Amino acid sequence: MCGIVAYIGNKEACPILIEGLKKLEYRGYDSAGVAILNGDLKIIKKKGKVAKLEKLLNEHSHDTIHKIGIAHTRWATHGKPNDINAHPHISGDGRLAIIHNGIIENYMSIKKALMERGHEFISETDTEVLIHLIEEVQSTQDITLEEAVRVALKQVVGAYAIVVIDKNEPDKLVGAKLSSPLVFGIGEDECFLASDASPIIKYTNKMIYLEDGEVITVHRDGKYEIRTLDNELLDPQIQELELKIDELEKGGYSHYMLKEIFQQPITVAESMRGRVNSDEGWAILGGMSQHIGRIANSDRIIMTACGTSWHAAMIGEYLLEDLARVSTEVEYASEFRYRNPIINENDFIIGLSQSGETADTLAAIKLAKSKGALIYGMVNVIGSTIARETDCGSYIHAGPEIGVASTKAFTSQVTVLTLMALYIGHYKKLIPEDYFRKLLTELESIPSKIARILAKDEQIKFIAGEIKNASNALYLGRGYNFPVALEGALKLKEISYIHAEGYPAAEMKHGPIALIDMYMPVIVLATNKSAYEKLVSNIQEVKARNGVVIAIVTEGDVQIKEIADYTIEIPETEEPLTPLLSVIPLQLLAYHIAVMRGCHVDQPRNLAKSVTVE
């Protein structure tokens, strides 16, 4: 969940580290800190966002140039966000410093043992315990830093990505990884370690993604070695990453979230590029083609995910059962992995994660893999852990998503899931050819239809202003639009801090209707042809109780316009494709409400982009 970046080379480290932290701040922004080394070990850290740390650093003039350093931006797990609990943490003798992403589960037992040996602790963190453990190993066994790290980590239970420096060995960095991401960047006469590629890509596109249980030692002269915890020397492959720096910038938009909402005509098109052709009448996912027979004949499909990806998976369930006629289940990864699920060799397991690093989803697919099921990854970040752990998979090609509240990744996931359902359904000859081609044609038209909805931004902004002071909101949908209602409610909760719930429209009468009054806006997704009259009845039930109705309707709708307080029209499309359109006004609505309420849209309180810890 936290962001880590480290540098060793011939340049001044601090500017590179601060710039890197700004790129990683979407991973955590409770506090930030740096440790820089040049003869002496200097640590500067501060509660709050990276800008506060940068200001503090500017107040400290440095007489010497620091060419090695580590830096961290925190999302708190153990201990409150404050200056003391901020990273880096130092050893008791002041010799070592560490930055850490993850959770050390057995830290209390280790801490107790270390205290009995005279160690004293000043923070509430598990990370400080780890650096004291490394210190204890190093001092009692008189071994190098990398050896001490390996020995110490063999005593640790939990997840970690760490980087350690030693003022007595000032020409090296030591990093290690287990269930939290760590990437090594190889530049010209300089090297980097970071949580992901974003702080590195400006300097190099040559990367090595560390695997679980690996420890890397990086020397100032550019040499490096990677070993297992058992000291086995490895020879990993260097990857050349294709990522443009301008993809990581706001590009003139007020917020990353707004930029990413408006990118969706492009990102949805990218998600289907080379995968669909309506003229020739085919849809295919290369990651599936080698296993299509096994997949099509699976007993069932299980999709496992968290948050927004879980909502995309729910839409996938509707698509796969409707178009491919495969029994499909959607599981919260955090529950799936702990409830002793029944998994068979003839099951097809799909793990969805924007980052490809979501801890619960990763653990769930590892569990399913151990049972012999075929594992498929659907991720956005190339080279991510889930992409490497799965048997096959597809990238969604949404490009870097910086805003904590996912938008373009959601529509890209739904696009790829649509292609999957079409591919399997057509392979099994379950979709009539004329309907199949109609769906392909409609799918190819979705990007332009999204652009038409985005052109209504000012109208949606006006509606946002009418309900921005609400304390609660209810989102209703049926069929394909029920998961969209859940996603719309999540977006509002995440960034505006308004309590919101998504419900199947018919379930409103089974509880939520008790909450409806003139202060409760109800957002109704009313584009379903198959249940249109029932949705009209739901709206009338809300209006009978003085509820304020905002309806998402198909262009040209007349009946709902007459009874709803506000309507937002979206272009007509085939019902299985409606989520790709109906979600867009909900994203804009949440965005504008959050801005009007003065909320920090890209970095909402208590949230981080990539949940790499349980």
LUMVEXKE-192126 format. One line per field, with one value per residue (C-alpha): residue number from 1; x, y, z. Coordinates in steps of 0.25 Angstrom, whole numbers, plus 5000, padded with zeros to 4 digits. Layout:
N
pos	(NUM; ...)
x	(X; ...)
y	(Y; ...)
z	(Z; ...)
//
This chain:
614
pos	(1; 2; 3; 4; 5; 6; 7; 8; 9; 10; 11; 12; 13; 14; 15; 16; 17; 18; 19; 20; 21; 22; 23; 24; 25; 26; 27; 28; 29; 30; 31; 32; 33; 34; 35; 36; 37; 38; 39; 40; 41; 42; 43; 44; 45; 46; 47; 48; 49; 50; 51; 52; 53; 54; 55; 56; 57; 58; 59; 60; 61; 62; 63; 64; 65; 66; 67; 68; 69; 70; 71; 72; 73; 74; 75; 76; 77; 78; 79; 80; 81; 82; 83; 84; 85; 86; 87; 88; 89; 90; 91; 92; 93; 94; 95; 96; 97; 98; 99; 100; 101; 102; 103; 104; 105; 106; 107; 108; 109; 110; 111; 112; 113; 114; 115; 116; 117; 118; 119; 120; 121; 122; 123; 124; 125; 126; 127; 128; 129; 130; 131; 132; 133; 134; 135; 136; 137; 138; 139; 140; 141; 142; 143; 144; 145; 146; 147; 148; 149; 150; 151; 152; 153; 154; 155; 156; 157; 158; 159; 160; 161; 162; 163; 164; 165; 166; 167; 168; 169; 170; 171; 172; 173; 174; 175; 176; 177; 178; 179; 180; 181; 182; 183; 184; 185; 186; 187; 188; 189; 190; 191; 192; 193; 194; 195; 196; 197; 198; 199; 200; 201; 202; 203; 204; 205; 206; 207; 208; 209; 210; 211; 212; 213; 214; 215; 216; 217; 218; 219; 220; 221; 222; 223; 224; 225; 226; 227; 228; 229; 230; 231; 232; 233; 234; 235; 236; 237; 238; 239; 240; 241; 242; 243; 244; 245; 246; 247; 248; 249; 250; 251; 252; 253; 254; 255; 256; 257; 258; 259; 260; 261; 262; 263; 264; 265; 266; 267; 268; 269; 270; 271; 272; 273; 274; 275; 276; 277; 278; 279; 280; 281; 282; 283; 284; 285; 286; 287; 288; 289; 290; 291; 292; 293; 294; 295; 296; 297; 298; 299; 300; 301; 302; 303; 304; 305; 306; 307; 308; 309; 310; 311; 312; 313; 314; 315; 316; 317; 318; 319; 320; 321; 322; 323; 324; 325; 326; 327; 328; 329; 330; 331; 332; 333; 334; 335; 336; 337; 338; 339; 340; 341; 342; 343; 344; 345; 346; 347; 348; 349; 350; 351; 352; 353; 354; 355; 356; 357; 358; 359; 360; 361; 362; 363; 364; 365; 366; 367; 368; 369; 370; 371; 372; 373; 374; 375; 376; 377; 378; 379; 380; 381; 382; 383; 384; 385; 386; 387; 388; 389; 390; 391; 392; 393; 394; 395; 396; 397; 398; 399; 400; 401; 402; 403; 404; 405; 406; 407; 408; 409; 410; 411; 412; 413; 414; 415; 416; 417; 418; 419; 420; 421; 422; 423; 424; 425; 426; 427; 428; 429; 430; 431; 432; 433; 434; 435; 436; 437; 438; 439; 440; 441; 442; 443; 444; 445; 446; 447; 448; 449; 450; 451; 452; 453; 454; 455; 456; 457; 458; 459; 460; 461; 462; 463; 464; 465; 466; 467; 468; 469; 470; 471; 472; 473; 474; 475; 476; 477; 478; 479; 480; 481; 482; 483; 484; 485; 486; 487; 488; 489; 490; 491; 492; 493; 494; 495; 496; 497; 498; 499; 500; 501; 502; 503; 504; 505; 506; 507; 508; 509; 510; 511; 512; 513; 514; 515; 516; 517; 518; 519; 520; 521; 522; 523; 524; 525; 526; 527; 528; 529; 530; 531; 532; 533; 534; 535; 536; 537; 538; 539; 540; 541; 542; 543; 544; 545; 546; 547; 548; 549; 550; 551; 552; 553; 554; 555; 556; 557; 558; 559; 560; 561; 562; 563; 564; 565; 566; 567; 568; 569; 570; 571; 572; 573; 574; 575; 576; 577; 578; 579; 580; 581; 582; 583; 584; 585; 586; 587; 588; 589; 590; 591; 592; 593; 594; 595; 596; 597; 598; 599; 600; 601; 602; 603; 604; 605; 606; 607; 608; 609; 610; 611; 612; 613; 614)
x	(5000; 5012; 5021; 5036; 5047; 5062; 5074; 5089; 5097; 5105; 5094; 5088; 5079; 5068; 5062; 5061; 5055; 5045; 5040; 5039; 5030; 5021; 5019; 5016; 5007; 4995; 5000; 4999; 5000; 4999; 5013; 5026; 5041; 5055; 5068; 5081; 5095; 5109; 5118; 5106; 5092; 5082; 5067; 5056; 5041; 5028; 5013; 5005; 5007; 5020; 5019; 5021; 5034; 5039; 5037; 5044; 5056; 5057; 5059; 5071; 5083; 5092; 5107; 5110; 5104; 5096; 5097; 5090; 5076; 5063; 5049; 5035; 5021; 5012; 4998; 4997; 4995; 5003; 5002; 4996; 5000; 5010; 5025; 5030; 5023; 5027; 5037; 5049; 5052; 5066; 5073; 5076; 5091; 5087; 5095; 5083; 5071; 5059; 5047; 5036; 5023; 5015; 5011; 5020; 5010; 5019; 5025; 5020; 5027; 5040; 5039; 5037; 5050; 5058; 5054; 5059; 5072; 5072; 5066; 5057; 5046; 5041; 5030; 5017; 5021; 5025; 5035; 5044; 5044; 5049; 5061; 5064; 5064; 5074; 5083; 5082; 5086; 5097; 5103; 5103; 5108; 5117; 5112; 5109; 5097; 5091; 5094; 5087; 5075; 5074; 5075; 5066; 5055; 5055; 5049; 5038; 5024; 5016; 5018; 5029; 5036; 5048; 5060; 5071; 5084; 5096; 5105; 5116; 5114; 5111; 5112; 5101; 5085; 5079; 5064; 5055; 5041; 5030; 5015; 5018; 5023; 5038; 5044; 5059; 5062; 5076; 5080; 5093; 5103; 5091; 5081; 5067; 5058; 5043; 5029; 5026; 5031; 5025; 5037; 5047; 5042; 5048; 5062; 5061; 5052; 5061; 5054; 5055; 5042; 5047; 5039; 5035; 5047; 5057; 5068; 5075; 5088; 5091; 5105; 5109; 5117; 5104; 5107; 5096; 5092; 5079; 5079; 5068; 5066; 5074; 5086; 5084; 5089; 5079; 5080; 5067; 5062; 5063; 5050; 5049; 5036; 5028; 5022; 5022; 5025; 5013; 5004; 5007; 5004; 4990; 4991; 4984; 4972; 4969; 4970; 4976; 4962; 4956; 4966; 4964; 4949; 4951; 4961; 4951; 4947; 4962; 4965; 4952; 4957; 4971; 4965; 4958; 4969; 4973; 4963; 4950; 4946; 4931; 4934; 4940; 4932; 4941; 4945; 4957; 4966; 4980; 4982; 4971; 4973; 4983; 4973; 4959; 4955; 4957; 4951; 4939; 4937; 4939; 4929; 4929; 4936; 4940; 4944; 4951; 4954; 4952; 4946; 4943; 4949; 4938; 4927; 4934; 4934; 4919; 4916; 4925; 4916; 4904; 4911; 4917; 4904; 4896; 4905; 4914; 4904; 4915; 4912; 4919; 4922; 4928; 4935; 4941; 4956; 4957; 4946; 4949; 4963; 4958; 4946; 4952; 4945; 4942; 4951; 4953; 4963; 4952; 4949; 4954; 4958; 4959; 4967; 4963; 4972; 4976; 4989; 4992; 4997; 4984; 4988; 4975; 4973; 4987; 4986; 4972; 4978; 4990; 4980; 4972; 4985; 4989; 4976; 4979; 4970; 4973; 4977; 4974; 4979; 4972; 4981; 4985; 5000; 5009; 5019; 5011; 5011; 4997; 5001; 5013; 5006; 4995; 4995; 4989; 4983; 4980; 4984; 4973; 4982; 4976; 4989; 4994; 4982; 4987; 4974; 4971; 4956; 4957; 4949; 4956; 4961; 4947; 4941; 4954; 4951; 4937; 4941; 4951; 4940; 4930; 4941; 4943; 4928; 4926; 4939; 4934; 4919; 4923; 4933; 4922; 4912; 4902; 4901; 4893; 4902; 4894; 4893; 4908; 4911; 4902; 4908; 4922; 4917; 4911; 4924; 4932; 4923; 4924; 4936; 4929; 4916; 4925; 4930; 4915; 4912; 4925; 4920; 4908; 4919; 4913; 4899; 4904; 4912; 4899; 4891; 4903; 4901; 4887; 4890; 4904; 4899; 4892; 4897; 4892; 4889; 4883; 4886; 4877; 4879; 4873; 4881; 4893; 4892; 4891; 4906; 4907; 4898; 4908; 4920; 4913; 4911; 4925; 4930; 4922; 4926; 4941; 4943; 4932; 4930; 4915; 4909; 4903; 4898; 4895; 4883; 4875; 4863; 4853; 4860; 4857; 4844; 4851; 4857; 4864; 4850; 4849; 4860; 4855; 4850; 4853; 4867; 4871; 4875; 4872; 4880; 4872; 4879; 4867; 4872; 4868; 4858; 4855; 4850; 4847; 4832; 4837; 4848; 4837; 4829; 4841; 4843; 4828; 4830; 4842; 4834; 4822; 4831; 4837; 4850; 4858; 4861; 4872; 4870; 4880; 4871; 4873; 4873; 4859; 4852; 4839; 4832; 4843; 4846; 4832; 4833; 4848; 4854; 4866; 4870; 4883; 4882; 4892; 4892; 4884; 4892; 4890; 4886; 4899; 4907; 4900; 4909; 4920; 4911; 4902; 4914; 4920; 4910; 4912; 4927; 4925; 4914; 4923; 4935; 4927; 4920; 4934; 4940; 4928; 4930; 4945; 4949; 4963; 4958; 4971; 4975; 4963; 4965; 4969; 4970; 4981; 4981; 4987; 4984; 4996; 4994; 4982)
y	(5000; 5009; 5015; 5013; 5018; 5017; 5023; 5020; 5027; 5040; 5050; 5057; 5047; 5056; 5063; 5049; 5043; 5054; 5054; 5039; 5040; 5050; 5039; 5029; 5037; 5031; 5018; 5026; 5040; 5039; 5043; 5043; 5042; 5041; 5035; 5040; 5036; 5042; 5038; 5040; 5035; 5046; 5044; 5054; 5051; 5057; 5054; 5058; 5059; 5059; 5074; 5076; 5067; 5075; 5088; 5082; 5077; 5091; 5097; 5088; 5093; 5081; 5084; 5071; 5064; 5051; 5041; 5030; 5030; 5023; 5030; 5026; 5031; 5023; 5018; 5014; 5000; 4999; 5012; 5025; 5035; 5044; 5048; 5037; 5025; 5031; 5023; 5022; 5015; 5013; 5002; 5004; 5007; 5017; 5010; 5004; 5010; 5003; 5006; 4996; 4993; 4982; 4976; 4967; 4958; 4952; 4966; 4965; 4952; 4957; 4971; 4964; 4955; 4967; 4975; 4964; 4966; 4981; 4987; 5000; 5004; 5018; 5016; 5007; 5001; 4986; 4993; 4998; 4983; 4978; 4988; 4984; 4970; 4972; 4980; 4968; 4958; 4967; 4970; 4956; 4949; 4960; 4958; 4967; 4975; 4966; 4954; 4960; 4963; 4949; 4943; 4953; 4951; 4936; 4939; 4948; 4944; 4954; 4962; 4972; 4980; 4987; 4995; 4996; 5004; 5004; 5015; 5006; 5000; 5013; 5008; 4998; 4997; 4984; 4981; 4969; 4965; 4956; 4958; 4973; 4979; 4983; 4987; 4989; 5000; 5000; 5013; 5019; 5019; 5019; 5009; 5010; 5002; 5005; 5000; 5002; 5007; 5021; 5028; 5021; 5022; 5036; 5031; 5017; 5007; 4995; 4988; 4975; 4971; 4964; 4951; 4946; 4942; 4950; 4959; 4969; 4976; 4988; 4994; 5008; 5004; 4998; 4984; 4976; 4962; 4955; 4943; 4935; 4935; 4922; 4929; 4923; 4933; 4936; 4942; 4949; 4955; 4970; 4975; 4988; 4995; 5003; 5015; 5029; 5040; 5049; 5037; 5040; 5055; 5062; 5067; 5080; 5074; 5079; 5065; 5051; 5045; 5055; 5052; 5038; 5039; 5047; 5037; 5026; 5027; 5024; 5014; 5006; 5006; 5001; 4990; 4984; 4988; 4975; 4967; 4970; 4972; 4973; 4973; 4960; 4955; 4951; 4954; 4948; 4949; 4944; 4940; 4930; 4924; 4914; 4909; 4912; 4897; 4895; 4909; 4907; 4893; 4897; 4893; 4907; 4920; 4927; 4942; 4947; 4962; 4974; 4987; 4993; 4980; 4972; 4981; 4979; 4964; 4964; 4970; 4959; 4948; 4954; 4954; 4940; 4933; 4941; 4940; 4928; 4920; 4916; 4915; 4927; 4932; 4945; 4944; 4955; 4951; 4954; 4944; 4933; 4931; 4928; 4920; 4907; 4908; 4896; 4897; 4886; 4884; 4887; 4901; 4913; 4924; 4939; 4949; 4963; 4975; 4988; 4988; 4973; 4974; 4973; 4965; 4957; 4954; 4949; 4940; 4935; 4931; 4925; 4916; 4912; 4909; 4900; 4892; 4890; 4900; 4908; 4922; 4935; 4949; 4961; 4973; 4987; 4988; 4980; 4971; 4972; 4960; 4954; 4955; 4946; 4937; 4933; 4922; 4931; 4945; 4958; 4972; 4982; 4993; 5005; 5012; 5017; 5020; 5030; 5034; 5025; 5024; 5015; 5019; 5016; 5002; 4999; 5001; 4994; 4982; 4981; 4983; 4971; 4963; 4966; 4961; 4948; 4945; 4947; 4939; 4927; 4928; 4929; 4917; 4909; 4913; 4919; 4933; 4934; 4939; 4952; 4955; 4953; 4962; 4973; 4972; 4973; 4986; 4992; 4989; 4996; 5008; 5009; 5019; 5029; 5028; 5030; 5043; 5047; 5045; 5053; 5064; 5065; 5069; 5083; 5077; 5066; 5077; 5085; 5073; 5070; 5084; 5081; 5069; 5072; 5074; 5061; 5052; 5039; 5034; 5022; 5016; 5006; 4997; 4984; 4973; 4978; 4991; 4986; 4985; 4999; 5004; 4998; 5004; 5018; 5017; 5013; 5025; 5035; 5029; 5028; 5043; 5051; 5044; 5043; 5030; 5023; 5009; 5002; 4992; 4984; 4993; 4982; 4981; 4995; 4991; 4981; 4992; 5004; 5010; 5013; 5024; 5031; 5045; 5059; 5059; 5046; 5046; 5033; 5030; 5021; 5013; 5012; 5008; 4993; 4990; 4976; 4983; 4997; 4997; 4991; 5002; 5012; 5007; 5007; 5022; 5025; 5018; 5027; 5040; 5036; 5037; 5051; 5045; 5053; 5044; 5045; 5036; 5030; 5028; 5024; 5036; 5039; 5034; 5041; 5034; 5035; 5049; 5053; 5047; 5048; 5061; 5060; 5051; 5049; 5042; 5032; 5026; 5014; 5001; 4986; 4983; 4974; 4987; 4997; 4997; 5003; 5015; 5016; 5017; 5029; 5039; 5033; 5035; 5050; 5052; 5047; 5055; 5068; 5066; 5063; 5076; 5084; 5079; 5082; 5068; 5063; 5055; 5048; 5045; 5042; 5041; 5027; 5021; 5017; 5012; 4999; 4990; 4981; 4978; 4970)
z	(5000; 5003; 4992; 4993; 4984; 4985; 4978; 4976; 4966; 4963; 4964; 4976; 4982; 4989; 4976; 4970; 4982; 4985; 4970; 4971; 4984; 4977; 4966; 4977; 4985; 4980; 4988; 5001; 5007; 5022; 5024; 5016; 5019; 5013; 5018; 5011; 5013; 5011; 5023; 5032; 5032; 5032; 5033; 5030; 5031; 5033; 5035; 5023; 5008; 5001; 4999; 5014; 5014; 5002; 5009; 5021; 5013; 5006; 5020; 5023; 5015; 5011; 5011; 5004; 4992; 4995; 4984; 4991; 4998; 5001; 5002; 5006; 5005; 5015; 5016; 5031; 5036; 5049; 5057; 5055; 5044; 5051; 5050; 5059; 5051; 5038; 5030; 5029; 5042; 5048; 5056; 5070; 5067; 5057; 5046; 5038; 5031; 5025; 5017; 5016; 5009; 5015; 5029; 5038; 5044; 5055; 5059; 5073; 5077; 5070; 5077; 5091; 5088; 5084; 5096; 5105; 5098; 5101; 5089; 5091; 5081; 5079; 5069; 5068; 5055; 5051; 5041; 5053; 5059; 5045; 5045; 5059; 5055; 5044; 5053; 5063; 5053; 5047; 5060; 5066; 5054; 5048; 5034; 5022; 5021; 5010; 5018; 5030; 5022; 5017; 5031; 5037; 5027; 5028; 5042; 5037; 5035; 5026; 5014; 5010; 5000; 5007; 5004; 5014; 5015; 5024; 5027; 5029; 5015; 5007; 4993; 4993; 4994; 4998; 4995; 4997; 4993; 4998; 4993; 4991; 4978; 4976; 4963; 4960; 4950; 4942; 4937; 4932; 4944; 4953; 4959; 4965; 4974; 4975; 4977; 4962; 4950; 4951; 4958; 4949; 4935; 4933; 4935; 4929; 4923; 4927; 4938; 4946; 4954; 4967; 4970; 4984; 4993; 4985; 4991; 4982; 4985; 4977; 4976; 4973; 4961; 4955; 4958; 4965; 4969; 4972; 4981; 4988; 5003; 5003; 4996; 4982; 4971; 4961; 4946; 4944; 4931; 4928; 4922; 4914; 4918; 4908; 4917; 4913; 4923; 4919; 4922; 4937; 4936; 4938; 4923; 4927; 4935; 4949; 4954; 4949; 4952; 4942; 4932; 4933; 4932; 4919; 4913; 4913; 4898; 4895; 4906; 4903; 4888; 4893; 4901; 4888; 4878; 4870; 4878; 4870; 4855; 4852; 4837; 4838; 4849; 4860; 4874; 4881; 4893; 4890; 4905; 4904; 4890; 4894; 4905; 4898; 4898; 4912; 4916; 4908; 4914; 4928; 4939; 4944; 4944; 4957; 4957; 4969; 4971; 4981; 4980; 4966; 4960; 4967; 4961; 4947; 4950; 4954; 4940; 4934; 4941; 4934; 4921; 4922; 4927; 4916; 4904; 4907; 4916; 4926; 4941; 4947; 4961; 4966; 4979; 4988; 4988; 5003; 5006; 4996; 5001; 5015; 5014; 5009; 4995; 4986; 4974; 4964; 4952; 4942; 4948; 4941; 4951; 4947; 4956; 4953; 4958; 4952; 4959; 4958; 4972; 4980; 4992; 4994; 4979; 4978; 4990; 4984; 4971; 4977; 4985; 4973; 4965; 4976; 4974; 4959; 4953; 4941; 4945; 4937; 4940; 4936; 4940; 4935; 4940; 4931; 4938; 4951; 4960; 4956; 4942; 4945; 4954; 4945; 4934; 4924; 4923; 4916; 4919; 4919; 4913; 4920; 4922; 4936; 4945; 4956; 4962; 4974; 4970; 4958; 4945; 4932; 4937; 4941; 4926; 4921; 4930; 4925; 4911; 4912; 4919; 4908; 4898; 4906; 4907; 4892; 4889; 4897; 4893; 4878; 4880; 4886; 4875; 4885; 4879; 4866; 4855; 4852; 4867; 4869; 4858; 4863; 4877; 4870; 4862; 4875; 4883; 4873; 4874; 4889; 4889; 4881; 4889; 4902; 4895; 4893; 4908; 4912; 4904; 4915; 4925; 4928; 4930; 4939; 4947; 4949; 4955; 4964; 4969; 4973; 4981; 4987; 5001; 5002; 5014; 5007; 4993; 4987; 4974; 4967; 4955; 4949; 4941; 4935; 4942; 4956; 4957; 4951; 4962; 4972; 4965; 4965; 4980; 4982; 4974; 4982; 4995; 4992; 4988; 4993; 5007; 5005; 5010; 4997; 4995; 4982; 4981; 4971; 4968; 4972; 4986; 4989; 4995; 5005; 5013; 5007; 5004; 5018; 5017; 5005; 5007; 5001; 5005; 4999; 4984; 4977; 4965; 4956; 4944; 4935; 4921; 4922; 4911; 4918; 4931; 4926; 4932; 4945; 4946; 4944; 4955; 4964; 4961; 4964; 4977; 4980; 4976; 4984; 4996; 4992; 4988; 4978; 4965; 4956; 4944; 4934; 4922; 4907; 4897; 4893; 4906; 4909; 4920; 4931; 4927; 4932; 4946; 4949; 4955; 4946; 4934; 4927; 4914; 4908; 4894; 4891; 4890; 4892; 4906; 4910; 4906; 4914; 4926; 4917; 4915; 4928; 4937; 4931; 4936; 4950; 4950; 4946; 4956; 4967; 4962; 4962; 4975; 4982; 4976; 4980; 4994; 4995; 4995; 4990; 4978; 4974; 4988; 4997; 5012; 5017; 5003; 4994; 4980; 4981; 4993; 4995; 5009; 5016)
//
